Amino acid sequence: MTLLNRYILSLFTRLFLLSLGAFVGIFMLIDFFERVDDFLEHGARISLYFLYLINTLPVATVQVVPIAILLAAFGTIGGLSRNNELTAMRSGGISIWRIIMSLVGASLLITLIVLAANEYLVPLNQKKINHIMRVEVQGKTEIYFKKDHIWFKEGKRIFNIRHSLPDKGLLKGVTIFEFDEDFRLIERKDSPQARFIEGAWIFEDLATRRFAPQSGMITESRIFPEKELQLTKKPEDFTEPQHKTEQMGFLELRSLIQKLQSEGFDARRYKVDMHSRLAQPFACLTMAILGIPFALRKGRGASIALGVTLSIAIGIVFYILQAMLMALGYSSVIPPFAAAWSAVLLFTMMGLWLLLSARD
């Protein structure tokens, strides 16, 4: 690595860490004030506040890294322009491409780090955050997830749900195990689908089998075309299976999609989230490519205040566009790949066009 590259990278690293710390702090502060009412309402322990903040730190970091890179890239090139260092470099025969390649390389390295964090670290933190809020703070019954299965206990019954569609009020592949006082199986109910209609769960093609507690032999077997069963949970209580994709990495999502498709379930929502696991980290590289030409065009007028304003504005537009495209992907309006990657590709092409049209 040349002395020039080390100098540029030192400027970039300093600005990146400062902007990252500021944006992470703002993100966590806003998120905490949105959640603090739940903590106060349920009289949560002080230790839960700290656990929540600690687990939120990695999640907040990967969310704001692209904006921090945009500000750092803009500030680095803008600082070189204001101090006439960029002019001196170019007068010495150093092309603008050689100057910016170190920034692009650093952004690519950060992209790979974020990609690894999304795969291995962030899912663990999301699981802990959800556990803290649902169980430790709000005192709700724990719902256990094993791959794509949902498990929970209600009285003397244990429920196993293969797949849930809370927005449609549907539960797929429901099995209910009922036990006696000595935890011996006395009845099993199986239904391919349950619908939430007018405040009640209606189970379709419900097959029931009763067992003798002592021998375990089947004593009665019946099938009901439709039958209402008492269940305290409502569709909104099963929203976590859809949001639990936050708790899954790319490889786990891919495995889940293959399994759901082999069993005939619609896995489109999971496909959108799977592609998003790869697209979101590459927004870091996109923002670097976008920030550099803006600084080149502004020249000596590329101040830090302008960089902050520009970074926040571009970040808001990017995340709004990304959210809209993801929603279209969930609704089957556009393919999952396009929903996850379109915003990244669009901003990357815009950045490359600005970079190629900037004066050398």
VEXLOFI-432197 format. One record per residue (C-alpha): residue in three letters; x, y, z; residue number from 1. Coordinates in nm, 3 decimals, decimal comma. Layout:
# VEXLOFI-432197
<node voza="ala" u="X" v="Y" w="Z" bati="NUM"/>
...
***
This chain:
# VEXLOFI-432197
<node voza="met" u="0,000" v="0,000" w="0,000" bati="1"/>
<node voza="thr" u="0,140" v="0,337" w="-0,104" bati="2"/>
<node voza="leu" u="0,177" v="0,636" w="0,125" bati="3"/>
<node voza="leu" u="-0,100" v="0,813" w="-0,070" bati="4"/>
<node voza="asn" u="-0,344" v="0,527" w="-0,015" bati="5"/>
<node voza="arg" u="-0,264" v="0,513" w="0,356" bati="6"/>
<node voza="tyr" u="-0,324" v="0,886" w="0,387" bati="7"/>
<node voza="ile" u="-0,661" v="0,874" w="0,205" bati="8"/>
<node voza="leu" u="-0,771" v="0,569" w="0,403" bati="9"/>
<node voza="ser" u="-0,677" v="0,734" w="0,732" bati="10"/>
<node voza="leu" u="-0,901" v="1,031" w="0,647" bati="11"/>
<node voza="phe" u="-1,181" v="0,802" w="0,536" bati="12"/>
<node voza="thr" u="-1,156" v="0,577" w="0,844" bati="13"/>
<node voza="arg" u="-1,165" v="0,871" w="1,083" bati="14"/>
<node voza="leu" u="-1,473" v="1,023" w="0,920" bati="15"/>
<node voza="phe" u="-1,640" v="0,684" w="0,887" bati="16"/>
<node voza="leu" u="-1,603" v="0,598" w="1,255" bati="17"/>
<node voza="leu" u="-1,722" v="0,942" w="1,366" bati="18"/>
<node voza="ser" u="-2,027" v="0,938" w="1,140" bati="19"/>
<node voza="leu" u="-2,103" v="0,575" w="1,225" bati="20"/>
<node voza="gly" u="-2,096" v="0,652" w="1,597" bati="21"/>
<node voza="ala" u="-2,324" v="0,952" w="1,550" bati="22"/>
<node voza="phe" u="-2,578" v="0,770" w="1,333" bati="23"/>
<node voza="val" u="-2,581" v="0,462" w="1,558" bati="24"/>
<node voza="gly" u="-2,638" v="0,683" w="1,861" bati="25"/>
<node voza="ile" u="-2,929" v="0,862" w="1,692" bati="26"/>
<node voza="phe" u="-3,080" v="0,531" w="1,574" bati="27"/>
<node voza="met" u="-3,060" v="0,373" w="1,918" bati="28"/>
<node voza="leu" u="-3,192" v="0,684" w="2,091" bati="29"/>
<node voza="ile" u="-3,499" v="0,701" w="1,865" bati="30"/>
<node voza="asp" u="-3,559" v="0,327" w="1,893" bati="31"/>
<node voza="phe" u="-3,526" v="0,332" w="2,272" bati="32"/>
<node voza="phe" u="-3,775" v="0,618" w="2,315" bati="33"/>
<node voza="glu" u="-4,021" v="0,422" w="2,098" bati="34"/>
<node voza="arg" u="-3,983" v="0,121" w="2,328" bati="35"/>
<node voza="val" u="-3,945" v="0,285" w="2,667" bati="36"/>
<node voza="asp" u="-4,322" v="0,305" w="2,722" bati="37"/>
<node voza="asp" u="-4,337" v="-0,076" w="2,713" bati="38"/>
<node voza="phe" u="-4,058" v="-0,100" w="2,969" bati="39"/>
<node voza="leu" u="-4,226" v="0,149" w="3,202" bati="40"/>
<node voza="glu" u="-4,575" v="0,008" w="3,158" bati="41"/>
<node voza="his" u="-4,467" v="-0,343" w="3,256" bati="42"/>
<node voza="gly" u="-4,224" v="-0,234" w="3,527" bati="43"/>
<node voza="ala" u="-3,924" v="-0,396" w="3,361" bati="44"/>
<node voza="arg" u="-3,600" v="-0,451" w="3,551" bati="45"/>
<node voza="ile" u="-3,312" v="-0,208" w="3,493" bati="46"/>
<node voza="ser" u="-3,097" v="-0,494" w="3,363" bati="47"/>
<node voza="leu" u="-3,342" v="-0,546" w="3,075" bati="48"/>
<node voza="tyr" u="-3,282" v="-0,188" w="2,959" bati="49"/>
<node voza="phe" u="-2,909" v="-0,257" w="2,927" bati="50"/>
<node voza="leu" u="-2,962" v="-0,599" w="2,764" bati="51"/>
<node voza="tyr" u="-3,193" v="-0,442" w="2,510" bati="52"/>
<node voza="leu" u="-2,944" v="-0,165" w="2,424" bati="53"/>
<node voza="ile" u="-2,651" v="-0,407" w="2,399" bati="54"/>
<node voza="asn" u="-2,838" v="-0,632" w="2,157" bati="55"/>
<node voza="thr" u="-2,968" v="-0,335" w="1,958" bati="56"/>
<node voza="leu" u="-2,613" v="-0,207" w="1,894" bati="57"/>
<node voza="pro" u="-2,517" v="-0,455" w="1,615" bati="58"/>
<node voza="val" u="-2,862" v="-0,426" w="1,455" bati="59"/>
<node voza="ala" u="-2,842" v="-0,046" w="1,451" bati="60"/>
<node voza="thr" u="-2,486" v="-0,055" w="1,318" bati="61"/>
<node voza="val" u="-2,561" v="-0,261" w="1,007" bati="62"/>
<node voza="gln" u="-2,863" v="-0,040" w="0,934" bati="63"/>
<node voza="val" u="-2,672" v="0,289" w="0,929" bati="64"/>
<node voza="val" u="-2,338" v="0,173" w="0,784" bati="65"/>
<node voza="pro" u="-2,436" v="0,274" w="0,425" bati="66"/>
<node voza="ile" u="-2,520" v="0,631" w="0,530" bati="67"/>
<node voza="ala" u="-2,197" v="0,653" w="0,731" bati="68"/>
<node voza="ile" u="-1,996" v="0,540" w="0,426" bati="69"/>
<node voza="leu" u="-2,172" v="0,797" w="0,209" bati="70"/>
<node voza="leu" u="-2,083" v="1,077" w="0,449" bati="71"/>
<node voza="ala" u="-1,726" v="0,951" w="0,494" bati="72"/>
<node voza="ala" u="-1,665" v="0,924" w="0,117" bati="73"/>
<node voza="phe" u="-1,814" v="1,268" w="0,058" bati="74"/>
<node voza="gly" u="-1,615" v="1,420" w="0,346" bati="75"/>
<node voza="thr" u="-1,287" v="1,260" w="0,241" bati="76"/>
<node voza="ile" u="-1,297" v="1,380" w="-0,119" bati="77"/>
<node voza="gly" u="-1,448" v="1,713" w="-0,013" bati="78"/>
<node voza="gly" u="-1,170" v="1,767" w="0,244" bati="79"/>
<node voza="leu" u="-0,902" v="1,694" w="-0,015" bati="80"/>
<node voza="ser" u="-1,065" v="1,947" w="-0,248" bati="81"/>
<node voza="arg" u="-1,097" v="2,222" w="0,014" bati="82"/>
<node voza="asn" u="-0,731" v="2,189" w="0,113" bati="83"/>
<node voza="asn" u="-0,618" v="2,184" w="-0,253" bati="84"/>
<node voza="glu" u="-0,468" v="1,840" w="-0,192" bati="85"/>
<node voza="leu" u="-0,681" v="1,688" w="-0,467" bati="86"/>
<node voza="thr" u="-0,555" v="1,953" w="-0,710" bati="87"/>
<node voza="ala" u="-0,194" v="1,881" w="-0,609" bati="88"/>
<node voza="met" u="-0,241" v="1,506" w="-0,658" bati="89"/>
<node voza="arg" u="-0,390" v="1,551" w="-1,003" bati="90"/>
<node voza="ser" u="-0,119" v="1,804" w="-1,097" bati="91"/>
<node voza="gly" u="0,136" v="1,535" w="-1,007" bati="92"/>
<node voza="gly" u="-0,013" v="1,301" w="-1,264" bati="93"/>
<node voza="ile" u="-0,229" v="1,095" w="-1,027" bati="94"/>
<node voza="ser" u="-0,564" v="1,018" w="-1,186" bati="95"/>
<node voza="ile" u="-0,889" v="1,059" w="-1,001" bati="96"/>
<node voza="trp" u="-0,950" v="0,686" w="-1,045" bati="97"/>
<node voza="arg" u="-0,638" v="0,596" w="-0,849" bati="98"/>
<node voza="ile" u="-0,742" v="0,836" w="-0,573" bati="99"/>
<node voza="ile" u="-1,088" v="0,690" w="-0,532" bati="100"/>
<node voza="met" u="-0,996" v="0,323" w="-0,570" bati="101"/>
<node voza="ser" u="-0,875" v="0,305" w="-0,209" bati="102"/>
<node voza="leu" u="-1,215" v="0,434" w="-0,092" bati="103"/>
<node voza="val" u="-1,398" v="0,184" w="-0,311" bati="104"/>
<node voza="gly" u="-1,175" v="-0,097" w="-0,179" bati="105"/>
<node voza="ala" u="-1,241" v="0,003" w="0,183" bati="106"/>
<node voza="ser" u="-1,616" v="0,017" w="0,114" bati="107"/>
<node voza="leu" u="-1,605" v="-0,330" w="-0,040" bati="108"/>
<node voza="leu" u="-1,430" v="-0,463" w="0,271" bati="109"/>
<node voza="ile" u="-1,698" v="-0,307" w="0,493" bati="110"/>
<node voza="thr" u="-1,963" v="-0,461" w="0,266" bati="111"/>
<node voza="leu" u="-1,819" v="-0,808" w="0,326" bati="112"/>
<node voza="ile" u="-1,809" v="-0,747" w="0,703" bati="113"/>
<node voza="val" u="-2,174" v="-0,637" w="0,703" bati="114"/>
<node voza="leu" u="-2,261" v="-0,941" w="0,491" bati="115"/>
<node voza="ala" u="-2,103" v="-1,171" w="0,752" bati="116"/>
<node voza="ala" u="-2,272" v="-0,983" w="1,038" bati="117"/>
<node voza="asn" u="-2,613" v="-1,021" w="0,867" bati="118"/>
<node voza="glu" u="-2,554" v="-1,393" w="0,836" bati="119"/>
<node voza="tyr" u="-2,419" v="-1,479" w="1,181" bati="120"/>
<node voza="leu" u="-2,444" v="-1,193" w="1,433" bati="121"/>
<node voza="val" u="-2,760" v="-0,990" w="1,365" bati="122"/>
<node voza="pro" u="-2,999" v="-1,291" w="1,368" bati="123"/>
<node voza="leu" u="-2,881" v="-1,381" w="1,720" bati="124"/>
<node voza="asn" u="-2,933" v="-1,024" w="1,839" bati="125"/>
<node voza="gln" u="-3,279" v="-1,009" w="1,683" bati="126"/>
<node voza="lys" u="-3,379" v="-1,328" w="1,863" bati="127"/>
<node voza="lys" u="-3,261" v="-1,184" w="2,193" bati="128"/>
<node voza="ile" u="-3,438" v="-0,851" w="2,133" bati="129"/>
<node voza="asn" u="-3,768" v="-1,024" w="2,051" bati="130"/>
<node voza="his" u="-3,734" v="-1,248" w="2,355" bati="131"/>
<node voza="ile" u="-3,669" v="-0,950" w="2,583" bati="132"/>
<node voza="met" u="-3,967" v="-0,752" w="2,454" bati="133"/>
<node voza="arg" u="-4,222" v="-1,034" w="2,424" bati="134"/>
<node voza="val" u="-4,134" v="-1,255" w="2,719" bati="135"/>
<node voza="glu" u="-3,921" v="-1,061" w="2,969" bati="136"/>
<node voza="val" u="-4,097" v="-0,725" w="2,938" bati="137"/>
<node voza="gln" u="-4,452" v="-0,794" w="2,813" bati="138"/>
<node voza="gly" u="-4,481" v="-1,135" w="2,983" bati="139"/>
<node voza="lys" u="-4,629" v="-1,309" w="2,679" bati="140"/>
<node voza="thr" u="-4,621" v="-1,686" w="2,638" bati="141"/>
<node voza="glu" u="-4,305" v="-1,803" w="2,470" bati="142"/>
<node voza="ile" u="-4,353" v="-1,922" w="2,112" bati="143"/>
<node voza="tyr" u="-4,073" v="-2,151" w="2,002" bati="144"/>
<node voza="phe" u="-3,953" v="-2,178" w="1,648" bati="145"/>
<node voza="lys" u="-3,766" v="-2,474" w="1,508" bati="146"/>
<node voza="lys" u="-3,690" v="-2,407" w="1,144" bati="147"/>
<node voza="asp" u="-4,036" v="-2,333" w="1,001" bati="148"/>
<node voza="his" u="-4,239" v="-2,495" w="1,283" bati="149"/>
<node voza="ile" u="-4,418" v="-2,299" w="1,555" bati="150"/>
<node voza="trp" u="-4,454" v="-2,450" w="1,902" bati="151"/>
<node voza="phe" u="-4,640" v="-2,313" w="2,203" bati="152"/>
<node voza="lys" u="-4,821" v="-2,444" w="2,510" bati="153"/>
<node voza="glu" u="-5,171" v="-2,346" w="2,621" bati="154"/>
<node voza="gly" u="-5,305" v="-2,516" w="2,934" bati="155"/>
<node voza="lys" u="-5,265" v="-2,892" w="2,891" bati="156"/>
<node voza="arg" u="-5,234" v="-2,862" w="2,514" bati="157"/>
<node voza="ile" u="-4,923" v="-2,824" w="2,300" bati="158"/>
<node voza="phe" u="-4,965" v="-2,675" w="1,953" bati="159"/>
<node voza="asn" u="-4,746" v="-2,741" w="1,651" bati="160"/>
<node voza="ile" u="-4,812" v="-2,518" w="1,349" bati="161"/>
<node voza="arg" u="-4,636" v="-2,583" w="1,022" bati="162"/>
<node voza="his" u="-4,682" v="-2,238" w="0,869" bati="163"/>
<node voza="ser" u="-4,880" v="-1,922" w="0,946" bati="164"/>
<node voza="leu" u="-5,026" v="-1,641" w="0,736" bati="165"/>
<node voza="pro" u="-5,140" v="-1,389" w="1,000" bati="166"/>
<node voza="asp" u="-5,242" v="-1,124" w="0,745" bati="167"/>
<node voza="lys" u="-5,492" v="-1,375" w="0,597" bati="168"/>
<node voza="gly" u="-5,593" v="-1,526" w="0,932" bati="169"/>
<node voza="leu" u="-5,465" v="-1,871" w="0,835" bati="170"/>
<node voza="leu" u="-5,273" v="-2,145" w="1,010" bati="171"/>
<node voza="lys" u="-5,134" v="-2,428" w="0,799" bati="172"/>
<node voza="gly" u="-5,064" v="-2,783" w="0,913" bati="173"/>
<node voza="val" u="-5,191" v="-2,763" w="1,273" bati="174"/>
<node voza="thr" u="-5,136" v="-3,046" w="1,522" bati="175"/>
<node voza="ile" u="-5,269" v="-3,028" w="1,879" bati="176"/>
<node voza="phe" u="-5,149" v="-3,263" w="2,153" bati="177"/>
<node voza="glu" u="-5,357" v="-3,285" w="2,473" bati="178"/>
<node voza="phe" u="-5,220" v="-3,440" w="2,792" bati="179"/>
<node voza="asp" u="-5,362" v="-3,548" w="3,128" bati="180"/>
<node voza="glu" u="-5,238" v="-3,446" w="3,473" bati="181"/>
<node voza="asp" u="-4,949" v="-3,696" w="3,450" bati="182"/>
<node voza="phe" u="-4,845" v="-3,560" w="3,111" bati="183"/>
<node voza="arg" u="-4,969" v="-3,865" w="2,924" bati="184"/>
<node voza="leu" u="-5,106" v="-3,815" w="2,573" bati="185"/>
<node voza="ile" u="-5,484" v="-3,855" w="2,567" bati="186"/>
<node voza="glu" u="-5,582" v="-3,686" w="2,238" bati="187"/>
<node voza="arg" u="-5,430" v="-3,568" w="1,912" bati="188"/>
<node voza="lys" u="-5,597" v="-3,337" w="1,660" bati="189"/>
<node voza="asp" u="-5,467" v="-3,274" w="1,306" bati="190"/>
<node voza="ser" u="-5,594" v="-3,016" w="1,059" bati="191"/>
<node voza="pro" u="-5,444" v="-2,905" w="0,726" bati="192"/>
<node voza="gln" u="-5,576" v="-2,552" w="0,777" bati="193"/>
<node voza="ala" u="-5,744" v="-2,329" w="1,035" bati="194"/>
<node voza="arg" u="-5,921" v="-2,000" w="0,955" bati="195"/>
<node voza="phe" u="-5,993" v="-1,712" w="1,192" bati="196"/>
<node voza="ile" u="-6,358" v="-1,617" w="1,123" bati="197"/>
<node voza="glu" u="-6,557" v="-1,369" w="1,335" bati="198"/>
<node voza="gly" u="-6,338" v="-1,409" w="1,641" bati="199"/>
<node voza="ala" u="-6,311" v="-1,789" w="1,634" bati="200"/>
<node voza="trp" u="-6,074" v="-2,047" w="1,486" bati="201"/>
<node voza="ile" u="-6,242" v="-2,287" w="1,243" bati="202"/>
<node voza="phe" u="-6,040" v="-2,602" w="1,174" bati="203"/>
<node voza="glu" u="-6,098" v="-2,775" w="0,841" bati="204"/>
<node voza="asp" u="-6,093" v="-3,156" w="0,792" bati="205"/>
<node voza="leu" u="-6,009" v="-3,198" w="1,158" bati="206"/>
<node voza="ala" u="-5,898" v="-3,553" w="1,242" bati="207"/>
<node voza="thr" u="-5,916" v="-3,641" w="1,612" bati="208"/>
<node voza="arg" u="-5,778" v="-3,949" w="1,784" bati="209"/>
<node voza="arg" u="-5,820" v="-4,034" w="2,153" bati="210"/>
<node voza="phe" u="-5,572" v="-4,255" w="2,335" bati="211"/>
<node voza="ala" u="-5,595" v="-4,471" w="2,646" bati="212"/>
<node voza="pro" u="-5,360" v="-4,306" w="2,901" bati="213"/>
<node voza="gln" u="-5,222" v="-4,634" w="3,029" bati="214"/>
<node voza="ser" u="-5,166" v="-4,830" w="2,708" bati="215"/>
<node voza="gly" u="-5,146" v="-4,551" w="2,451" bati="216"/>
<node voza="met" u="-5,384" v="-4,741" w="2,221" bati="217"/>
<node voza="ile" u="-5,635" v="-4,549" w="2,006" bati="218"/>
<node voza="thr" u="-5,981" v="-4,565" w="2,160" bati="219"/>
<node voza="glu" u="-6,168" v="-4,328" w="1,927" bati="220"/>
<node voza="ser" u="-6,106" v="-4,173" w="1,586" bati="221"/>
<node voza="arg" u="-6,325" v="-3,914" w="1,410" bati="222"/>
<node voza="ile" u="-6,301" v="-3,663" w="1,123" bati="223"/>
<node voza="phe" u="-6,489" v="-3,331" w="1,117" bati="224"/>
<node voza="pro" u="-6,524" v="-3,132" w="0,790" bati="225"/>
<node voza="glu" u="-6,525" v="-2,815" w="1,001" bati="226"/>
<node voza="lys" u="-6,499" v="-2,767" w="1,374" bati="227"/>
<node voza="glu" u="-6,449" v="-2,467" w="1,599" bati="228"/>
<node voza="leu" u="-6,184" v="-2,505" w="1,870" bati="229"/>
<node voza="gln" u="-6,103" v="-2,271" w="2,156" bati="230"/>
<node voza="leu" u="-5,770" v="-2,094" w="2,111" bati="231"/>
<node voza="thr" u="-5,684" v="-1,777" w="2,302" bati="232"/>
<node voza="lys" u="-5,437" v="-1,654" w="2,041" bati="233"/>
<node voza="lys" u="-5,546" v="-1,433" w="1,752" bati="234"/>
<node voza="pro" u="-5,384" v="-1,394" w="1,407" bati="235"/>
<node voza="glu" u="-5,176" v="-1,096" w="1,523" bati="236"/>
<node voza="asp" u="-5,013" v="-1,320" w="1,783" bati="237"/>
<node voza="phe" u="-4,862" v="-1,516" w="1,497" bati="238"/>
<node voza="thr" u="-4,705" v="-1,219" w="1,323" bati="239"/>
<node voza="glu" u="-4,364" v="-1,317" w="1,453" bati="240"/>
<node voza="pro" u="-4,324" v="-1,609" w="1,211" bati="241"/>
<node voza="gln" u="-4,334" v="-1,354" w="0,929" bati="242"/>
<node voza="his" u="-4,104" v="-1,112" w="1,107" bati="243"/>
<node voza="lys" u="-3,875" v="-1,387" w="1,231" bati="244"/>
<node voza="thr" u="-3,694" v="-1,362" w="0,899" bati="245"/>
<node voza="glu" u="-3,501" v="-1,090" w="1,082" bati="246"/>
<node voza="gln" u="-3,372" v="-1,375" w="1,297" bati="247"/>
<node voza="met" u="-3,253" v="-1,580" w="0,999" bati="248"/>
<node voza="gly" u="-2,951" v="-1,553" w="0,772" bati="249"/>
<node voza="phe" u="-2,934" v="-1,612" w="0,398" bati="250"/>
<node voza="leu" u="-2,846" v="-1,982" w="0,421" bati="251"/>
<node voza="glu" u="-3,120" v="-2,056" w="0,674" bati="252"/>
<node voza="leu" u="-3,376" v="-1,871" w="0,463" bati="253"/>
<node voza="arg" u="-3,272" v="-2,062" w="0,151" bati="254"/>
<node voza="ser" u="-3,311" v="-2,393" w="0,333" bati="255"/>
<node voza="leu" u="-3,654" v="-2,287" w="0,462" bati="256"/>
<node voza="ile" u="-3,770" v="-2,183" w="0,115" bati="257"/>
<node voza="gln" u="-3,669" v="-2,516" w="-0,037" bati="258"/>
<node voza="lys" u="-3,856" v="-2,702" w="0,234" bati="259"/>
<node voza="leu" u="-4,172" v="-2,492" w="0,204" bati="260"/>
<node voza="gln" u="-4,179" v="-2,520" w="-0,174" bati="261"/>
<node voza="ser" u="-4,136" v="-2,898" w="-0,160" bati="262"/>
<node voza="glu" u="-4,448" v="-2,912" w="0,059" bati="263"/>
<node voza="gly" u="-4,654" v="-2,681" w="-0,162" bati="264"/>
<node voza="phe" u="-4,649" v="-2,365" w="0,052" bati="265"/>
<node voza="asp" u="-4,604" v="-2,013" w="-0,085" bati="266"/>
<node voza="ala" u="-4,251" v="-1,898" w="-0,001" bati="267"/>
<node voza="arg" u="-4,252" v="-1,566" w="-0,190" bati="268"/>
<node voza="arg" u="-4,220" v="-1,353" w="0,124" bati="269"/>
<node voza="tyr" u="-3,920" v="-1,553" w="0,237" bati="270"/>
<node voza="lys" u="-3,762" v="-1,523" w="-0,109" bati="271"/>
<node voza="val" u="-3,782" v="-1,144" w="-0,090" bati="272"/>
<node voza="asp" u="-3,615" v="-1,146" w="0,251" bati="273"/>
<node voza="met" u="-3,350" v="-1,395" w="0,134" bati="274"/>
<node voza="his" u="-3,245" v="-1,173" w="-0,157" bati="275"/>
<node voza="ser" u="-3,253" v="-0,874" w="0,077" bati="276"/>
<node voza="arg" u="-2,989" v="-1,040" w="0,297" bati="277"/>
<node voza="leu" u="-2,744" v="-1,003" w="0,009" bati="278"/>
<node voza="ala" u="-2,866" v="-0,672" w="-0,134" bati="279"/>
<node voza="gln" u="-2,862" v="-0,472" w="0,191" bati="280"/>
<node voza="pro" u="-2,486" v="-0,505" w="0,258" bati="281"/>
<node voza="phe" u="-2,401" v="-0,402" w="-0,100" bati="282"/>
<node voza="ala" u="-2,574" v="-0,072" w="-0,033" bati="283"/>
<node voza="cys" u="-2,248" v="0,017" w="0,145" bati="284"/>
<node voza="leu" u="-2,055" v="-0,002" w="-0,181" bati="285"/>
<node voza="thr" u="-2,336" v="0,179" w="-0,361" bati="286"/>
<node voza="met" u="-2,323" v="0,473" w="-0,121" bati="287"/>
<node voza="ala" u="-1,947" v="0,510" w="-0,164" bati="288"/>
<node voza="ile" u="-1,986" v="0,519" w="-0,542" bati="289"/>
<node voza="leu" u="-2,264" v="0,776" w="-0,500" bati="290"/>
<node voza="gly" u="-2,086" v="1,001" w="-0,247" bati="291"/>
<node voza="ile" u="-1,759" v="1,043" w="-0,438" bati="292"/>
<node voza="pro" u="-1,896" v="1,218" w="-0,752" bati="293"/>
<node voza="phe" u="-2,111" v="1,452" w="-0,543" bati="294"/>
<node voza="ala" u="-1,797" v="1,568" w="-0,363" bati="295"/>
<node voza="leu" u="-1,607" v="1,602" w="-0,691" bati="296"/>
<node voza="arg" u="-1,882" v="1,819" w="-0,838" bati="297"/>
<node voza="lys" u="-1,899" v="2,044" w="-0,531" bati="298"/>
<node voza="gly" u="-1,521" v="2,089" w="-0,521" bati="299"/>
<node voza="arg" u="-1,416" v="2,334" w="-0,248" bati="300"/>
<node voza="gly" u="-1,781" v="2,385" w="-0,155" bati="301"/>
<node voza="ala" u="-1,808" v="2,028" w="-0,023" bati="302"/>
<node voza="ser" u="-1,849" v="2,113" w="0,346" bati="303"/>
<node voza="ile" u="-1,930" v="1,869" w="0,628" bati="304"/>
<node voza="ala" u="-2,269" v="2,035" w="0,680" bati="305"/>
<node voza="leu" u="-2,354" v="1,976" w="0,316" bati="306"/>
<node voza="gly" u="-2,230" v="1,619" w="0,346" bati="307"/>
<node voza="val" u="-2,453" v="1,548" w="0,646" bati="308"/>
<node voza="thr" u="-2,757" v="1,698" w="0,474" bati="309"/>
<node voza="leu" u="-2,686" v="1,511" w="0,152" bati="310"/>
<node voza="ser" u="-2,624" v="1,180" w="0,331" bati="311"/>
<node voza="ile" u="-2,947" v="1,198" w="0,530" bati="312"/>
<node voza="ala" u="-3,150" v="1,302" w="0,225" bati="313"/>
<node voza="ile" u="-3,010" v="1,025" w="0,003" bati="314"/>
<node voza="gly" u="-3,046" v="0,774" w="0,286" bati="315"/>
<node voza="ile" u="-3,413" v="0,861" w="0,339" bati="316"/>
<node voza="val" u="-3,490" v="0,836" w="-0,033" bati="317"/>
<node voza="phe" u="-3,303" v="0,506" w="-0,060" bati="318"/>
<node voza="tyr" u="-3,475" v="0,341" w="0,238" bati="319"/>
<node voza="ile" u="-3,821" v="0,465" w="0,133" bati="320"/>
<node voza="leu" u="-3,768" v="0,328" w="-0,218" bati="321"/>
<node voza="gln" u="-3,633" v="0,002" w="-0,076" bati="322"/>
<node voza="ala" u="-3,935" v="-0,037" w="0,154" bati="323"/>
<node voza="met" u="-4,178" v="0,031" w="-0,133" bati="324"/>
<node voza="leu" u="-4,009" v="-0,225" w="-0,356" bati="325"/>
<node voza="met" u="-4,003" v="-0,485" w="-0,078" bati="326"/>
<node voza="ala" u="-4,377" v="-0,431" w="-0,023" bati="327"/>
<node voza="leu" u="-4,438" v="-0,483" w="-0,396" bati="328"/>
<node voza="gly" u="-4,235" v="-0,802" w="-0,375" bati="329"/>
<node voza="tyr" u="-4,437" v="-0,930" w="-0,079" bati="330"/>
<node voza="ser" u="-4,756" v="-0,857" w="-0,275" bati="331"/>
<node voza="ser" u="-4,634" v="-1,053" w="-0,581" bati="332"/>
<node voza="val" u="-4,637" v="-0,741" w="-0,798" bati="333"/>
<node voza="ile" u="-4,267" v="-0,774" w="-0,887" bati="334"/>
<node voza="pro" u="-4,029" v="-1,072" w="-0,863" bati="335"/>
<node voza="pro" u="-3,844" v="-1,123" w="-0,529" bati="336"/>
<node voza="phe" u="-3,502" v="-1,055" w="-0,685" bati="337"/>
<node voza="ala" u="-3,618" v="-0,724" w="-0,832" bati="338"/>
<node voza="ala" u="-3,781" v="-0,623" w="-0,503" bati="339"/>
<node voza="ala" u="-3,456" v="-0,670" w="-0,310" bati="340"/>
<node voza="trp" u="-3,200" v="-0,546" w="-0,563" bati="341"/>
<node voza="ser" u="-3,370" v="-0,274" w="-0,769" bati="342"/>
<node voza="ala" u="-3,295" v="0,014" w="-0,531" bati="343"/>
<node voza="val" u="-2,930" v="-0,091" w="-0,494" bati="344"/>
<node voza="leu" u="-2,881" v="-0,131" w="-0,869" bati="345"/>
<node voza="leu" u="-3,060" v="0,197" w="-0,947" bati="346"/>
<node voza="phe" u="-2,850" v="0,401" w="-0,704" bati="347"/>
<node voza="thr" u="-2,532" v="0,223" w="-0,817" bati="348"/>
<node voza="met" u="-2,597" v="0,309" w="-1,183" bati="349"/>
<node voza="met" u="-2,674" v="0,668" w="-1,088" bati="350"/>
<node voza="gly" u="-2,348" v="0,689" w="-0,893" bati="351"/>
<node voza="leu" u="-2,147" v="0,539" w="-1,180" bati="352"/>
<node voza="trp" u="-2,305" v="0,782" w="-1,425" bati="353"/>
<node voza="leu" u="-2,218" v="1,079" w="-1,202" bati="354"/>
<node voza="leu" u="-1,867" v="0,943" w="-1,153" bati="355"/>
<node voza="leu" u="-1,806" v="0,896" w="-1,525" bati="356"/>
<node voza="ser" u="-1,944" v="1,240" w="-1,605" bati="357"/>
<node voza="ala" u="-1,734" v="1,414" w="-1,337" bati="358"/>
<node voza="arg" u="-1,442" v="1,618" w="-1,463" bati="359"/>
<node voza="asp" u="-1,106" v="1,447" w="-1,442" bati="360"/>
***
